[in-house]
Amino acid sequence: MTSAEGRVALLMTLMRQLQETMRTENGLLRELKLARMRELQGEKAALAERYEIELRRLRQTPEAIGALSGEARQHLESSMRELQAAARANADRLLQARGVVEAVVQAIGDSLGAAGTGGHTYAAASAQGFDPPARVIPVAFDRRC
């Protein structure tokens, strides 16, 4: 295996690991296992950083890419496009989840105002040290998005 092939193999391995990490993260998000998801995001960040470093190294030596067979170059390019698509989809899911969480927090804040907090909103009640009575409210999430 040449130096160029080794670099490409490492890059391909990092891309597969990143995609698998994003799939796992999406599963954890669906299952609302947020503590494990936070841990996984640290792993994802480290993988992404390593991927960027290796990609930069490969781009700094265009002769290494030129030394690859046409088939190997096509495989690398398609793998990079797949990773970009997976990263976009992952970011979209995370933004969508964030929107849902923000809507839930807003709904809870609104319900506190309606539940007899004297007209205080969620933010105002907490800023003034006002502790409204604790209540459990049923919540259901539709996972179809």
Phi, psi and chi 1 to 4 in degrees:
 res  aa     phi    psi   chi1   chi2   chi3   chi4
   1 MET       -  129.6 -177.1 -179.7  -70.3      -
   2 THR   -78.8  170.2   66.8      -      -      -
   3 SER   -60.4  -42.1  152.5      -      -      -
   4 ALA   -63.7  -43.4      -      -      -      -
   5 GLU   -64.1  -37.0  -69.7  171.0  -20.3      -
   6 GLY   -64.6  -42.1      -      -      -      -
   7 ARG   -64.4  -42.5  -75.4 -177.8  177.4  174.5
   8 VAL   -66.5  -40.5  169.1      -      -      -
   9 ALA   -61.8  -42.1      -      -      -      -
  10 LEU   -63.7  -43.9  176.4   57.6      -      -
  11 LEU   -61.7  -43.4 -163.5   62.0      -      -
  12 MET   -63.0  -40.8  -60.8  -73.3  -74.8      -
  13 THR   -62.1  -44.7  -60.7      -      -      -
  14 LEU   -63.4  -38.6  -70.8  168.4      -      -
  15 MET   -64.0  -44.1  -74.5 -170.1  -80.9      -
  16 ARG   -63.0  -42.4  -81.0 -169.3  -60.0  -86.9
  17 GLN   -64.1  -40.5  -71.7  175.1  -24.2      -
  18 LEU   -63.8  -43.7  -93.1  168.2      -      -
  19 GLN   -63.9  -41.5  -74.0  177.3  -43.6      -
  20 GLU   -65.1  -39.3 -177.6   57.7   34.1      -
  21 THR   -63.2  -41.3  -59.4      -      -      -
  22 MET   -66.9  -38.0  -73.4 -174.6  -86.1      -
  23 ARG   -62.9  -42.9  -84.2 -169.3  -69.3  -85.1
  24 THR   -63.4  -42.9  -57.9      -      -      -
  25 GLU   -60.9  -42.8 -178.1 -179.2   46.5      -
  26 ASN   -62.0  -39.5  -69.3  -25.4      -      -
  27 GLY   -65.0  -42.4      -      -      -      -
  28 LEU   -64.7  -37.1  -67.6  170.9      -      -
  29 LEU   -64.9  -43.4 -177.1   60.6      -      -
  30 ARG   -60.6  -37.8 -102.7 -169.1  -42.9  -83.4
  31 GLU   -87.9   -1.0  -63.7  170.4   10.3      -
  32 LEU    57.8   36.8  -64.4  176.0      -      -
  33 LYS   -92.0   76.5  -65.4 -176.1  177.2  178.4
  34 LEU   -73.0  -33.3  -57.5  180.0      -      -
  35 ALA   -64.1  -46.9      -      -      -      -
  36 ARG   -66.6  -33.4  174.2   64.4 -176.0  121.6
  37 MET   -64.6  -39.5 -165.4  173.1  104.9      -
  38 ARG   -61.5  -42.3  -91.1 -174.5 -118.7  115.1
  39 GLU   -61.4  -44.4  -66.9  171.0   10.7      -
  40 LEU   -65.1  -33.6 -168.8   65.8      -      -
  41 GLN   -64.4  -33.2  -74.3  176.0  -23.1      -
  42 GLY   -64.7  -42.4      -      -      -      -
  43 GLU   -64.0  -41.1  -65.0  171.3   27.8      -
  44 LYS   -63.2  -41.8 -177.5  175.0   75.8  170.4
  45 ALA   -63.2  -40.9      -      -      -      -
  46 ALA   -65.7  -42.2      -      -      -      -
  47 LEU   -63.4  -42.7  -81.8  170.2      -      -
  48 ALA   -63.9  -39.2      -      -      -      -
  49 GLU   -64.7  -44.1 -177.8  178.8   -9.5      -
  50 ARG   -64.4  -39.4 -177.8   71.2 -164.1  -88.1
  51 TYR   -60.8  -46.6  167.8   75.5      -      -
  52 GLU   -60.6  -41.1  -70.9  173.7   10.3      -
  53 ILE   -63.2  -47.8  -70.3  168.1      -      -
  54 GLU   -66.5  -38.2  -67.1  -56.6  -36.1      -
  55 LEU   -65.2  -41.9 -177.0   59.7      -      -
  56 ARG   -61.1  -43.7 -163.4  174.0  -47.6  118.6
  57 ARG   -59.9  -43.4  -79.7 -174.7 -172.8  161.8
  58 LEU   -66.8  -39.7 -170.4   62.1      -      -
  59 ARG   -70.5  -24.0  -73.9 -175.0  173.7  161.3
  60 GLN   -75.4  -13.4  -72.1  173.4  -12.2      -
  61 THR  -125.8   79.0   55.2      -      -      -
  62 PRO   -60.6  -24.2    3.2   -5.4      -      -
  63 GLU   -66.0  -25.7   63.9  -84.2    2.1      -
  64 ALA   -67.7  -41.9      -      -      -      -
  65 ILE   -69.5  -38.5  -64.9  174.1      -      -
  66 GLY   -63.6  -26.5      -      -      -      -
  67 ALA   -77.6  -11.9      -      -      -      -
  68 LEU   -76.5  153.8  -63.0  172.3      -      -
  69 SER   -69.9  159.9   68.9      -      -      -
  70 GLY   -58.2  -39.9      -      -      -      -
  71 GLU   -64.3  -41.8 -176.8 -178.9  -31.2      -
  72 ALA   -65.5  -40.0      -      -      -      -
  73 ARG   -64.0  -43.8  -91.8 -164.4  -55.6  -89.4
  74 GLN   -62.5  -41.1  -73.5  177.8  -17.8      -
  75 HIS   -63.5  -42.5 -174.0   60.8      -      -
  76 LEU   -61.8  -46.7  175.8   62.0      -      -
  77 GLU   -63.0  -43.4  -70.8  171.2    7.6      -
  78 SER   -67.5  -36.5   73.5      -      -      -
  79 SER   -65.0  -38.5  -65.6      -      -      -
  80 MET   -67.2  -39.2  -69.3  173.0   79.5      -
  81 ARG   -64.7  -41.1  -79.6 -167.9  -62.9  -86.4
  82 GLU   -61.8  -42.2  -72.5  174.3   17.9      -
  83 LEU   -63.6  -42.9  176.5   63.0      -      -
  84 GLN   -62.1  -42.1  -71.1  170.9  -10.0      -
  85 ALA   -64.6  -41.9      -      -      -      -
  86 ALA   -64.8  -40.0      -      -      -      -
  87 ALA   -66.2  -40.7      -      -      -      -
  88 ARG   -62.4  -45.9  -99.3 -168.8  -51.7  -84.2
  89 ALA   -63.2  -40.3      -      -      -      -
  90 ASN   -63.3  -45.5 -179.1 -105.7      -      -
  91 ALA   -63.0  -40.1      -      -      -      -
  92 ASP   -61.6  -43.3  -70.8  -14.4      -      -
  93 ARG   -63.6  -42.0  -78.3 -175.3 -161.3   97.3
  94 LEU   -65.2  -40.4  -68.4  172.4      -      -
  95 LEU   -66.5  -38.5  -74.1  171.7      -      -
  96 GLN   -63.8  -43.5 -169.7  175.2   40.7      -
  97 ALA   -63.7  -39.6      -      -      -      -
  98 ARG   -60.9  -43.2 -179.3 -179.4 -176.5  179.8
  99 GLY   -60.5  -41.2      -      -      -      -
 100 VAL   -63.9  -45.7  168.2      -      -      -
 101 VAL   -62.6  -43.0  167.5      -      -      -
 102 GLU   -63.6  -37.4  -71.9  172.4   -7.6      -
 103 ALA   -66.5  -38.4      -      -      -      -
 104 VAL   -65.6  -43.9  167.8      -      -      -
 105 VAL   -61.6  -41.6  167.3      -      -      -
 106 GLN   -63.3  -43.1 -178.3   64.1   44.1      -
 107 ALA   -63.7  -39.5      -      -      -      -
 108 ILE   -65.0  -43.5  -69.5  170.6      -      -
 109 GLY   -60.3  -42.8      -      -      -      -
 110 ASP   -64.5  -39.4  -67.0  -13.7      -      -
 111 SER   -69.4  -29.7   73.0      -      -      -
 112 LEU   -65.1  -38.7  -76.0  174.3      -      -
 113 GLY   -64.8  -37.7      -      -      -      -
 114 ALA   -79.7  -15.0      -      -      -      -
 115 ALA   -91.9   13.7      -      -      -      -
 116 GLY    95.3   36.4      -      -      -      -
 117 THR   -91.8   16.4   59.3      -      -      -
 118 GLY    73.0   26.2      -      -      -      -
 119 GLY    84.8   -0.8      -      -      -      -
 120 HIS   -73.1  139.6  -65.0   91.2      -      -
 121 THR   -85.1  173.6   63.8      -      -      -
 122 TYR   -58.5  -48.7 -177.0   68.3      -      -
 123 ALA   -67.0  -43.4      -      -      -      -
 124 ALA   -66.3  -38.4      -      -      -      -
 125 ALA   -64.2  -42.8      -      -      -      -
 126 SER   -74.0  -32.9   59.3      -      -      -
 127 ALA   -67.7  -31.4      -      -      -      -
 128 GLN   -91.5    1.9  -64.5  175.0    2.1      -
 129 GLY    77.4   12.8      -      -      -      -
 130 PHE   -78.1  120.5  177.0   72.4      -      -
 131 ASP  -103.5  101.3  -71.2  -30.8      -      -
 132 PRO   -69.5  157.3   23.1  -28.9      -      -
 133 PRO   -60.8  139.1   17.6  -25.1      -      -
 134 ALA   -73.3  138.8      -      -      -      -
 135 ARG  -139.4  148.8  -66.4 -176.4  -26.1  154.3
 136 VAL  -100.3  129.0  175.4      -      -      -
 137 ILE  -119.3  141.6   59.7  170.0      -      -
 138 PRO   -74.0  138.0   24.9  -30.3      -      -
 139 VAL  -134.2  137.8  176.7      -      -      -
 140 ALA  -129.9  137.2      -      -      -      -
 141 PHE  -112.7  136.0  -64.3   98.7      -      -
 142 ASP   -93.1  115.2 -175.7   -1.7      -      -
 143 ARG   -80.3   -7.7  -64.9 -176.1 -169.6  171.8
 144 ARG   -80.9  107.0  -64.0  172.3  -72.4  169.7
 145 CYS  -137.1      -  -62.8      -      -      -
